[in-house]
Amino acid sequence: MDTANITSKALSLPVQQRAELAAQLLSSLDALTETEIEALWLQEAANRALQIDQGLSKLISAEEVRLQANALLR
C-alpha cells in the first residue's frame, strides 16, 4: 500500500481516530536511531534544495528575517 492511499484512508477517519493515529505516528518517531534521523534530515535538505532550484520556495535574506523578527518583538 502506498503512502497516498494510506493518507487518504487516514484522513477519512473520524477526528478522534485521526488524533489517536497522529499521536501514535508521532511517538513512533521517538524510536528512530541517530542514523535514521540523520537520513531524514538529509532528505529534507535535499527536498528543500530541489524546491529552491525549481523556484517553488520564496527565499528571504537574513537581513529581511532580522527586520521581521525585530518587528515582531516590538
C-alpha positions as semicolon CSV with decimal commas, in nm:
position;residue;x (nm);y (nm);z (nm)
1;M;0,000;0,000;0,000
2;D;0,145;0,341;-0,092
3;T;0,151;0,647;0,131
4;A;-0,107;0,835;-0,078
5;N;-0,356;0,553;-0,024
6;I;-0,277;0,534;0,348
7;T;-0,310;0,912;0,380
8;S;-0,644;0,912;0,203
9;K;-0,778;0,639;0,430
10;A;-0,640;0,809;0,742
11;L;-0,798;1,142;0,650
12;S;-1,136;0,975;0,613
13;L;-1,129;0,858;0,977
14;P;-1,335;1,041;1,241
15;V;-1,144;1,319;1,415
16;Q;-1,081;1,121;1,736
17;Q;-0,932;0,829;1,546
18;R;-0,718;1,066;1,337
19;A;-0,589;1,226;1,656
20;E;-0,504;0,886;1,805
21;L;-0,332;0,780;1,484
22;A;-0,136;1,106;1,472
23;A;-0,021;1,055;1,831
24;Q;0,090;0,701;1,755
25;L;0,278;0,809;1,444
26;L;0,449;1,095;1,626
27;S;0,552;0,874;1,916
28;S;0,697;0,621;1,672
29;L;0,945;0,887;1,562
30;D;1,094;0,890;1,911
31;A;1,228;0,540;1,847
32;L;1,441;0,643;1,549
33;T;1,814;0,586;1,563
34;E;2,061;0,870;1,511
35;T;2,138;0,726;1,166
36;E;1,768;0,728;1,071
37;I;1,727;1,083;1,198
38;E;2,031;1,199;1,003
39;A;1,897;1,032;0,686
40;L;1,562;1,207;0,733
41;W;1,729;1,546;0,777
42;L;1,944;1,490;0,468
43;Q;1,633;1,400;0,268
44;E;1,455;1,712;0,398
45;A;1,754;1,927;0,299
46;A;1,755;1,770;-0,048
47;N;1,381;1,832;-0,085
48;R;1,420;2,195;0,018
49;A;1,713;2,245;-0,220
50;L;1,505;2,099;-0,502
51;Q;1,216;2,333;-0,421
52;I;1,455;2,627;-0,431
53;D;1,606;2,511;-0,761
54;Q;1,258;2,472;-0,910
55;G;1,154;2,818;-0,791
56;L;0,886;2,675;-0,562
57;S;1,022;2,837;-0,246
58;K;1,048;3,206;-0,174
59;L;1,393;3,294;-0,047
60;I;1,423;3,559;0,222
61;S;1,751;3,728;0,301
62;A;1,895;3,714;0,651
63;E;1,851;4,089;0,676
64;E;1,480;4,063;0,594
65;V;1,438;3,786;0,852
66;R;1,612;4,004;1,111
67;L;1,388;4,300;1,030
68;Q;1,073;4,088;1,053
69;A;1,187;3,931;1,381
70;N;1,263;4,272;1,531
71;A;0,922;4,400;1,420
72;L;0,753;4,107;1,594
73;L;0,943;4,175;1,915
74;R;0,828;4,537;1,937
